[in-house]
């Protein structure tokens, strides 16, 4: 048995070079043959073959061989052009290198990358899209066709490479598994622009031609993969340090919930990648270099399955080999297709039974032992084969500790037919320094590190380990490479899941809400309590003391309507406010994805990657209330609203209602204008609208903005004088109150806004401006009758226009409006139904009174500083998918 130390610089387990007991490789020689060392053998061992080996020590489990270059090629390590006709290529992951750079390669091969993940965290894949200058993290080839990206980190993959992607997303919260307070860099390879410079050597480390260089996805520092090991392992979050909500300060126990649920990301209705959405026969879509088209003359294409699960789903990988290929060559090609770097002698290919062969037991179990020409009777070999692992009498198994404060990353033990989960725990505890504690306090946990979800299963004490390993390999050889075993304490944290439920009728008592939910979803009283009630908003927060019950309620609530209104269900994290640093003022981000021609959708993804996704909220999914609830105990925070004037007013109104629930009752609010008017954004120097500026620069501007006060106004809409006659009682509307930040329009102005609003709802992508955006209705001429308008003077200006022509003249700057009055209280009487708009949100108001008065306290807003923020450094291009545009001076 052996123990491996846990390095901290890269956050990988077991180090970066081959270890005793791990597979190593030598160059492929001849017609596709390759030498590998099997489990338990050291570097350089294994069958000896003729040919030359690339100089230098073996790289991290790559299968390198010298190849002849037929087109311009760049090195994946130094990103320089490879001169000459020879390069060094890994047959498994396509890593290309200079011969001189080979000895410096630290990037692990895709075949062993899952075993080097420090803490497994699943990804959140969005819909397919075209991502220019991005490379697949599995096969390292460019995303020329539509690919997938993670909504939380910078992982990009081809659709058919998703099953082989590591579960190495950013760890954004504590979930009771290997939680820690120290925060390390989270390196991601190949997301750097061509002009990026290394943090250590200051030389160019990025490339637009190959996936070269690494970048920390929290602080944004960039480096060569070799140089990154020399940097301090701890991450300080860089220039966004005061804005980021640290993962150590967020807790979310989410055993049964996917990461999409945890981060409130709407799930795509598209089929799962690899589920055969592009193939009539249900096959996995072919990736670069693995096309299923007609093979060249003298070659054949085989369908390779990796286990029973793949056969059931009809998921295969296409492998093209020479028609006269030997069995060893075909087997090695099949292993490469599934990124398996183990010794080929431990595997075999079995013929997949076709409907004609189902009764032919000999055909069904046929093992590929020769080329097609050597088959019995001259029959051609079947085109579909199953990759199987040969039975093993014993194995070397890595066991990981489920706690972090230990001097080793894992220990290796020998598993025999007599080994059970309990015997493994007894053997491992002394190696981890826990021999003084009883084995009854520990258990063996099997963890499947899928790219979409990390699943944990507690093994029974008498579970035979060797049989369990055989079952996993029989199901899927790929799954075996993604399975890890942990020894964990049996004492687990008490389950506690917070569920936000919105869309309920407002104005009810806690007892009435509880009764209403019991009728709708039949919650279990012993496991569910109502922890918070937001009666005015028609929402509650439930505390659920059982994972299974929390998942059941979540799924039921999302499909339930109460009194004709669909309910909203969200999984909310807990912010550990006592752990926040004294100078930390995390930014609470609200984004309206429908504003400004749907630009908010891209910003949602960018802000989730730049910040902690737990601090980014989509307003169409529950409104502002869930965000304010999550931040309710944060002593000091700021708010960024991405949307138009109506969106800003929505958030400010919610803030006014919830102020007494917040530990920070007056957070300063910044604006990223996405709407069609954006008048408040103009006044506060945030510009007339968003035109693709670098999201990182936006956040830096928010960090350096100045706090100012802005007036807020309350409008009482009283329609009790609706009409005369017998139907007046039925036509009357109850009084309602709305909040105003910018303007209230009555008449022709509101009528145009209403028509515009209705057209925008039908086709939001075609409407990105309106008639009055930026128009100065009051004018700049001095007038002794009125005070000079200011946004914090407590006065409201009343201006009129005579018609459409006058409005056009105001828009073009030829005229101003007609100044009528200035004051802090106004009463307007409507004699008939009239269009009205407040901050760009229009409707038709029934006859009655409009009473406008100053609201309570002024709101704290953030005004963009006049000077440009300090340069964001070389990380500017790398931290957002869109191409950045220089930010102009505010007007």
C-alpha positions, 0 to 999 in steps of 0.5 A, a space after each residue: 500500500 502507498 500514500 500520495 501527498 496532496 499538492 496545493 499549487 494546482 489543486 490536483 490530487 496525486 501530483 502531475 507526473 507518473 507515480 508508482 502504480 499509475 499508468 505510464 506510456 511510451 510512443 506509439 510505434 509501427 502501424 498503430 502499436 503502442 507500449 503502455 505500462 500496466 498497473 503496478 509497474 513503474 515508469 519505463 516498464 512494460 513490453 519492449 518495442 523497437 523505435 525511439 522514445 521522445 527524450 525527457 521524462 514521461 509527461 503526465 500519462 500522455 501517449 506521445 509519439 513523433 508525427 509528421 506535420 502536414 499543416 501549420 501547427 503550434 505547441 500547446 505548451 509554449 504556444 509557439 509555431 512548430 518549425 520543421 516537419 516533426 512534432 510530438 502528439 498524444 494519441 489520446 488527448 491530441 496534446 501537441 508539443 515541440 520535442 524540446 518542450 516535452 520535458 516541461 509538460 505538466 498538463 495531464 492527459 484527458 485519460 487521467 484528468 478525472 483522478 487529479 480533480 481535488 474536489 469534484 464539482 459538476 458543471 452547468 451546461 447551457 444550450 448549444 452555441 457558436 463560441 469563437 476562439 474556444 477549444 474543447 477541454 476534452 479533445 483539445 480541438 477548436 469548437 468549429 461546430 456548435 458546442 457547449 459551455 458551462 454557465 459557471 466556469 470557462 469549460 467548453 466542450 463538443 457535445 459528444 465530449 461531454 461524457 468525458 469532461 471532468 467534474 472540475 467546475 468552480 466550488 462556489 459553496 460549502 456542501 458538507 463534503 471536503 469543506 475548507 476555509 482556505 481558497 486556492 486558485 482554480 486553473 482553467 487551460 486555454 481560455 486566454 487571448 493571444 496577448 495575455 502575459 504570464 503573471 510570473 515571467 511576463 512573457 506571452 502565454 495565450 494563443 488564439 490557435 491552440 489551448 495554451 496557458 492557464 487562468 484562475 477563474 476567480 482572480 483572473 491571473 494568467 500564466 504558463 502551465 509550467 509557471 503556475 506551479 511556482 505561484 502562491 496556491 492561495 487565491 485572493 480574488 484579485 481586483 474583484 476581492 471586495 465584490 465577490 461573495 467568497 465560497 467559504 461564506 456560502 453554505 448549501 446542502 444540496 445532495 439531491 439537487 443538480 447544480 442548475 437548480 442550486 444556481 437557479 439556471 433554467 434547464 434547457 429543453 434540448 436533449 442531453 448531449 450524447 443522447 443521440 439527438 443528431 443521429 437517427 440510430 441514437 448514436 453519439 454524434 461524432 466529434 472532430 476526428 471521429 466522424 462516422 462517414 464513409 471511411 477511406 479505401 482500405 479502412 473500416 469504421 467500427 462502432 465501439 460500446 463501452 458497456 451494458 449501459 451504452 448498449 442499452 442507450 445505443 451510445 457508441 464511439 466511431 473508430 476507423 482502423 485499417 481493414 487488415 488491422 491486427 487485434 491489438 491495434 483495434 483494441 488500442 484504438 477503442 481504448 483511445 476513443 474512450 480515453 482509457 490509458 490502462 494496459 490493453 492486456 486487461 481488455 478485450 473486444 466482444 462482438 455485439 449481437 445483432 438481431 440475426 445473431 441473438 440465437 447464435 451464442 457463438 457469434 454473440 460472444 465472439 472475441 476479436 482475435 484477428 483482422 477481418 480477413 482471418 475470420 472464419 469462412 471469410 466473413 467480414 467482422 461485425 461493425 459493432 463491438 463491446 469493449 470489456 474488461 477482463 476479470 481481475 483477481 485483485 486490484 489496487 484501489 485508491 481511497 480518499 479521505 473525505 476531510 481536508 486536514 490530512 497530509 495525503 491526498 489518497 492511500 492505495 490498498 490492495 482489494 481481494 475477493 475477501 475485501 469488503 467496505 468495512 475491511 477497507 475502512 479498517 485498513 485505511 484509518 491507520 494510514 490516515 492517522 485516525 486509528 484511535 477512533 472506532 471504525 463504526 464511526 466511518 463509512 465507505 462512500 462511492 462517488 460518481 464524478 459525472 460532468 453534469 452531476 456528482 452522485 454519492 452512494 454509501 456502501 453497505 459494510 458487507 459490500 464485496 469491493 471486487 464485485 462492486 468494481 466488476 459491476 461498474 466496469 460491466 456497466 461502463 468502462 468510462 464510468 469506472 474512470 470517473 468513480 472515486 471511493 472516500 472514507 467518510 465520517 458516519 456523522 453527517 450534517 443535519 439536512 437543511 434545505 431552504 426553498 423559496 416559494 413565490 406566486 402565492 396570494 398576498 396578504 395572508 397569515 403564516 397559518 394560512 400560507 401553511 394551510 394553502 401549501 398543504 392543500 397544494 403539495 401535501 407537505 410533511 409537517 414534521 419535516 417542513 417549517 415556514 421560516 420566513 413569510 413575505 405577505 405583501 409579496 405573496 411568498 414564503 421560505 420553507 426550511 426542509 429537514 430531509 433531502 428527499 422531501 425537499 426534492 419532492 416539494 421542489 418538483 411539485 411546487 414548480 408544476 403547481 398553480 394556486 388560484 390560477 397563478 403558477 408557483 415559483 420554487 427556488 433552492 436558496 443558499 445560506 450566507 455565513 455573514 460572520 465569516 465575511 472579511 471586514 472590507 468585503 461588500 459583496 455585490 448583489 446582481 439582478 439581471 432582466 434577461 428580456 431587457 435591451 434586445 435580450 442582451 441580459 442573457 449574455 450578461 447573466 452568464 458573464 457575471 456568474 463567471 466573474 462573481 459567485 453565481 450565488 450572488 447573481 439573480 435572474 429577475 424573471 425567476 422570482 423577482 428581486 425578493 429571493 436575492 434580498 432574502 439571501 443577502 438579508 443578514 449581510 452587514 454591508 452589500 451593494 446592488 447592481 441592476 441590469 435592465 431599463 428604468 422599469 427594472 430599476 424601479 421594480 428593484 427599488 420598490 422591492 428594496 423599499 418594502 423589504 428594508 426592515 428585513 435587511 441588516 444593511 437597510 440602505 444598500 447603494 444601487 448601481 445601474 447597467 442600462 439595458 432598457 429602451 429609455 435608461 434615463 436614470 442610467 444617463 443621469 448617473 453617468 452609466 450611459 444611454 445603454 449597454 453596447 457590449 462593454 467588457 463585463 469586468 470593466 463594468 464591475 470595476 466601475 461599480 467598485 469605484 463609483 460614488 454614492 449619491 442620493 436620489 428622490 423617490 416618489 409615491 403615486 396613489 391611483 384612486 379610480 373611485 370616480 370611474 364613471 356615472 351610471 349603473 355600471 360605475 360600481 363594477 368599473 371602479 378599480 381599487 386604489 393602488 400605489 406605485 413607486 416612481 424614480 424618473 417620470 410619470 407620463 399622462 396622455 400622448 406620451 404614455 399612449 406612444 409608450 403603450 403601443 411601443 411596449 405591446 410591440 416589444 412584447 411580441 418581438 423584444 429583439 427588434 426594440 432597443 430604443 424609444 422616442 424620448 430616451 435622453 430628451 431634455 424636456 425641462 430645458 437648460 434655460 434659466 427661469 426665475 420662477 423655478 429652481 434648477 432641477 436636481 435629482 435630490 432636491 425633493 422637487 418634481 418638475 411638471 412639463 407639457 407637450 402640445 402633440 406629436 410634432 412638439 415631441 419630435 422637436 423635443 427629441 431633436 433638441 429644437 425645443 423644450 417642453 412647456 414648464 408648468 409647475 415644480 413642487 413636492 405634492 401634486 393631485 391630477 384628476 383624470 376625467 376619462 380613461 387615459 394612458 399613463 406610464 411610470 418609468 417606462 411601464 405603461 397602462 390605461 388608467 380609469 378615471 379618478 385621481 393621481 396623487 404624487 408625493 415624495 416617498 420616505 427616505 431618499 435612495 442611495 445610488 451609485 454614480 459612475 466616477 468621471 475618471 476611467 477605472 484603472 486598467 483591468 490588465 491582461 485579463 480583460 479579454 479572457 473573462 467574458 465570451 463577448 468581444 470587449 469594446 472600449 468604454 467611452 467618457 460619460 456624457 
